[in-house]
Amino acid sequence: MQSLFKYLFFCLSFSLLNLSAHSTKTDSIQNVLEQCKRIMESNPDSAYKILNNILSTSNLTNKDHFYPYLLLQLGDYHRVSGNYDSSYVKYFAALNEFEKRKDQNLIAEVELNIGILYDLQRDPKSAIKKYKEALINYTLVNDTTGIIKAYMNLGISYKNIGLSSSSNSILDSAFFYYNKADFFLDKVKHPLGLTKLYINIGNLKYTQQHYVEAVFYYKKALKIAEPNNYNHELALILDNLGWAYQELNENNIALNYALDGLKIGRKINSKYNVVNSLSNISRIYEKLKNYKEANKYLNQLIMANDSLINENTIELQNKLQSKYESEKKDNEIILLNTQKEKNAALALAEQKKKNIIITTITFGLILVLVFSFFLYKRFRITHRQKNIIDQKNKDITDSINYAKRIQTALLKEEEHVSSNVPTHFIFFQPKDIVSGDFYWTSQKQDVLYLAVADCTGHGVPGAFLTMLGIAFLNEITSQEKILSPSEILDELRGKFISELNQTGKEGVNKDGMDISIIKLNLTNNQLEWAGANNPLWVVTSQKSLIAKYKRERDVSNKDKTLIAIAPNKQPIGFFHKMSSFINHTIQLEKNDTIYLFSDGYADQFGGEKGKKFMYLPFKKLILENENKSLEEQKEILKSSFNNWKGEMDQLDDVCVIGVRI
């Protein structure tokens, strides 16, 4: 029952129909329809009465402007009430009218709602297809609210597929779409959208057994839903809190939340909320050893969920029992009569007993057939889920490739990094389709900024952080003042801590990045640099520079030395002991070469013994080839890395940039 409850959260997709852009009739009808839209989920029965009143008093036909809007809202009512067949009829009728009018926004709205119906009937593959069609149409008309709805529902569908297949990669896709929704929600302040986002993040935390974090997100949703009277969401949140507190062994607190959820579920006449609240409450009473109440709510659950143990079955069982008791008493009376009568009665009783046995066996066979039918239905569902899993690689790859296009758009091509950058190379090799490493450049007047960063994780989660990192760096350097690298890193850390709500508490978000960033004066070759866990390497023949920075593990040849300038040992993000980043100033000369990189190259396992490449061989490889062109160096680094890796999997994203003065 609990897994069913978690499956049904996609019915929370919010409907934000914008009628005002299509008003061609009287304001009164438009105002009434907008009123219905506002109260549909909190008080669907009242909304339905209003809609029926419009039908009976306005004489609308399919030629009237408001007719398809009315169909759409009737479809919403039937969906919220659990009458899915009626909802399909209304939605497809509305879709037909909107397609005739070529209204992309409302076509998308209906496609989204049809996707919700597919999800409610446990067909997420068809639902995802509809959500993506809706996303395309919302994007065409630049409807930010619609884009948010599509991303939210895609996240929920991928979450449900991930849970049914126990696939972390599919759950990563769910997080990707949730993060996309969160990105747009940050632009459009929308309390209902935030409520549902927090519910769904709480659900993911619950399924990952992070119950304290789940409670945290459910309560954030509750804080928004209560003052706004989002009754449909309130019922879900309260019941969810009941499940979460059960797992934390806080059963009395769980019971209070579950009872409140049942009360609201009955108030709004939501079948699914009532069923899952009853299941929740029965389980809590069982844990509290109050078996009388547990059985009471279990019986209510059986009736609400149309179980095989229905009223007809119970009535038939009672009749059989009554008949058996009656025959038993008759036999006792007959035994008191004459032997002849006794023998006749025994024979009669035996025949009746056989009849009872035959009746019982027949009834049992009927039950077996009914149970077999339900098993067959379950088999079909399982088979359908298998087909979904078989298609997951294509769906996931499509989603990740979409993310790659976004990330690629943010990363400048090597030849376009800057027209004024000295000779350089970029060796960028992600572990997956999208990367948690990124490089960034910006030029202001005669100053060039260049950075290489390594975000927490790789793949889709890491790629999302790269988007934040690039956005924050662009924002920080957009001000008129030309900042030093250390000032940029201080501001960047502040933004990560603030925007990701990092407090340092156990279990709270600790995502961030390691980064190396330079500021190069293109006129006089003066370099400023700062680093968070990532160093800067300089290949130079300057004796003064070598004397200042050379360390024991630096390498040299007869002409030049590779020196490593140490970074601050702290990341961009919350750290137990934070200090301001140190700014280094270096005067470079012609033919000096600098290298910025992430840790992916040195940490790669490979070679004959399957060990890490390590930093000392990395330094020697660079210094051995320092007299070659940077284009040749790039190819040497690439071939050396791939040869070392061999048949082993790539461990992490790789990014190495070299710049020669």
Secondary structure, DSSP 8 states (H G I E B T S, - for coil): -HHHHHHGGGGG-------GGG--S-HHHHHHHHHHHHHTTT-HHHHHHHHHHHHHHH---TTSTTHHHHHHHHHHHHHHHT-HHHHHHHHHHHHHHHHHHT-HHHHHHHHHHHHHHHHHTT-HHHHHHHHHHHHHHHHHTT-HHHHHHHHHHHHHHHHHHHHHHT-HHHHHHHHHHHHHHHHHHTTS--HHHHHHHHHHHHHHHHHTT-HHHHHHHHHHHHHHHHHHT-HHHHHHHHHHHHHHHHHTT-HHHHHHHHHHHHHHHHHTT-HHHHHHHHHHHHHHHHHTT-HHHHHHHHHHHHHHTT-SS-HHHHHHHHHHHHHHHHHHHHHHHHTTS-HHHHHHHHHHHHHHHHHHHHHHHHHHHHHHHHHHHHHHHHHHHHHHHHHHHHTHHHHHHHHHHHHHHHHHHHS--GGGS-TT--SEEEEEE-SSSS-SEEEEEEEETTEEEEEEEEESSSHHHHHHHHHHHHHHHHHHTTSSS---HHHHHHHHHHHHHHHTT----TTS----EEEEEEEEETTT-EEEEEEEB--EEEEE--HHHHHHH--TT-EE-SS-EEEEE--BS--BS--SS------EEEE--TT-EEEEE-STTTT-EETTTTEE--HHHHHHHHHHTTTS-HHHHHHHHHHHHHHHHTTS---S-EEEEEEE-
